[in-house]
Amino acid sequence: MNEKILNSTEFKSLVRSKNAISLILTIAELVVYFGFVLLIAYSKEFLGQKIYGPVTVGIPIGIGVIVISWIFTGIYVAYSNKKYDQKVAEIKEKLGGE
């Protein structure tokens, strides 16, 4: 990449917004994951309660953790495809990049 683009205030602002979204989604994922781990550690009785047959409360919660991870990934990919990549292309075009 061209130094002119990397040093532009527009690009730096865009990188800050991308990093903010990445940080928010990362923190949210860590809260969900470690929340589940803490439930496993400190609330085994709750997670072990039967819902239907051999299915316990912990199984749908564990599946929920996985689904939420996919959703967070989808949010980031949608942001990247819709906003970030488009803005990078606009900045490159404006500043005469490749």
C-alpha positions as a Markdown table, in Angstrom:
| # | Residue | x | y | z |
|---|---|---|---|---|
| 1 | Met | 0.0 | 0.0 | 0.0 |
| 2 | Asn | 1.0 | 3.5 | -0.7 |
| 3 | Glu | 2.4 | 5.6 | 2.3 |
| 4 | Lys | 0.0 | 8.5 | 1.3 |
| 5 | Ile | -3.0 | 6.2 | 1.9 |
| 6 | Leu | -1.6 | 4.8 | 5.2 |
| 7 | Asn | -0.9 | 8.2 | 6.6 |
| 8 | Ser | -4.2 | 9.8 | 5.6 |
| 9 | Thr | -6.5 | 10.8 | 8.4 |
| 10 | Glu | -9.5 | 9.2 | 6.6 |
| 11 | Phe | -7.7 | 5.8 | 6.6 |
| 12 | Lys | -6.6 | 6.1 | 10.2 |
| 13 | Ser | -10.1 | 6.9 | 11.2 |
| 14 | Leu | -11.4 | 3.9 | 9.3 |
| 15 | Val | -8.9 | 1.6 | 11.0 |
| 16 | Arg | -9.9 | 3.0 | 14.4 |
| 17 | Ser | -13.6 | 2.2 | 13.7 |
| 18 | Lys | -12.7 | -1.3 | 12.4 |
| 19 | Asn | -10.6 | -1.9 | 15.6 |
| 20 | Ala | -13.4 | -0.6 | 17.8 |
| 21 | Ile | -15.9 | -3.1 | 16.2 |
| 22 | Ser | -13.4 | -5.9 | 16.4 |
| 23 | Leu | -12.8 | -5.1 | 20.1 |
| 24 | Ile | -16.5 | -4.9 | 21.0 |
| 25 | Leu | -17.2 | -8.2 | 19.2 |
| 26 | Thr | -14.2 | -9.9 | 20.9 |
| 27 | Ile | -15.2 | -8.7 | 24.3 |
| 28 | Ala | -18.8 | -9.9 | 23.7 |
| 29 | Glu | -17.5 | -13.3 | 22.6 |
| 30 | Leu | -15.2 | -13.6 | 25.6 |
| 31 | Val | -18.1 | -12.7 | 28.0 |
| 32 | Val | -20.4 | -15.3 | 26.4 |
| 33 | Tyr | -17.7 | -18.0 | 26.3 |
| 34 | Phe | -16.3 | -17.5 | 29.8 |
| 35 | Gly | -19.8 | -17.0 | 31.2 |
| 36 | Phe | -20.6 | -20.5 | 29.9 |
| 37 | Val | -17.3 | -21.8 | 31.4 |
| 38 | Leu | -18.2 | -20.2 | 34.8 |
| 39 | Leu | -21.6 | -21.8 | 34.6 |
| 40 | Ile | -20.0 | -25.1 | 34.1 |
| 41 | Ala | -17.7 | -24.5 | 37.0 |
| 42 | Tyr | -20.1 | -23.1 | 39.5 |
| 43 | Ser | -23.6 | -24.2 | 38.5 |
| 44 | Lys | -23.4 | -27.8 | 37.6 |
| 45 | Glu | -26.7 | -28.5 | 39.2 |
| 46 | Phe | -28.5 | -26.0 | 37.0 |
| 47 | Leu | -26.8 | -27.2 | 33.8 |
| 48 | Gly | -27.5 | -30.8 | 34.7 |
| 49 | Gln | -31.2 | -30.4 | 35.0 |
| 50 | Lys | -33.1 | -32.5 | 32.6 |
| 51 | Ile | -35.3 | -30.8 | 30.0 |
| 52 | Tyr | -36.5 | -33.7 | 27.9 |
| 53 | Gly | -35.2 | -37.2 | 28.1 |
| 54 | Pro | -31.4 | -37.2 | 28.2 |
| 55 | Val | -31.2 | -33.5 | 27.2 |
| 56 | Thr | -30.0 | -31.2 | 30.0 |
| 57 | Val | -30.1 | -27.4 | 30.3 |
| 58 | Gly | -26.4 | -27.2 | 29.4 |
| 59 | Ile | -26.8 | -28.7 | 25.9 |
| 60 | Pro | -28.9 | -25.8 | 24.5 |
| 61 | Ile | -26.8 | -23.3 | 26.3 |
| 62 | Gly | -23.7 | -24.8 | 24.7 |
| 63 | Ile | -25.3 | -24.8 | 21.3 |
| 64 | Gly | -26.3 | -21.2 | 21.9 |
| 65 | Val | -22.7 | -20.2 | 22.6 |
| 66 | Ile | -21.7 | -21.7 | 19.2 |
| 67 | Val | -24.5 | -20.0 | 17.4 |
| 68 | Ile | -23.7 | -16.6 | 19.0 |
| 69 | Ser | -20.1 | -17.0 | 17.8 |
| 70 | Trp | -21.4 | -17.5 | 14.3 |
| 71 | Ile | -23.6 | -14.5 | 14.6 |
| 72 | Phe | -20.7 | -12.3 | 15.8 |
| 73 | Thr | -18.6 | -13.6 | 12.9 |
| 74 | Gly | -21.4 | -12.8 | 10.5 |
| 75 | Ile | -21.8 | -9.3 | 12.0 |
| 76 | Tyr | -18.1 | -8.6 | 11.4 |
| 77 | Val | -18.1 | -10.0 | 7.9 |
| 78 | Ala | -21.2 | -8.0 | 7.0 |
| 79 | Tyr | -19.5 | -4.8 | 8.4 |
| 80 | Ser | -16.3 | -5.6 | 6.5 |
| 81 | Asn | -18.0 | -6.3 | 3.2 |
| 82 | Lys | -20.5 | -3.4 | 3.4 |
| 83 | Lys | -18.6 | -0.6 | 5.0 |
| 84 | Tyr | -14.9 | -1.2 | 5.5 |
| 85 | Asp | -13.9 | -2.6 | 2.0 |
| 86 | Gln | -16.0 | 0.0 | 0.3 |
| 87 | Lys | -14.4 | 2.9 | 2.3 |
| 88 | Val | -10.9 | 1.5 | 1.7 |
| 89 | Ala | -11.6 | 1.5 | -2.1 |
| 90 | Glu | -12.9 | 5.0 | -1.9 |
| 91 | Ile | -9.9 | 6.3 | 0.0 |
| 92 | Lys | -7.5 | 4.5 | -2.5 |
| 93 | Glu | -9.3 | 6.1 | -5.4 |
| 94 | Lys | -9.4 | 9.5 | -3.8 |
| 95 | Leu | -5.7 | 9.5 | -2.9 |
| 96 | Gly | -4.6 | 7.8 | -6.1 |
| 97 | Gly | -3.8 | 4.4 | -4.8 |
| 98 | Glu | -3.7 | 1.1 | -6.6 |
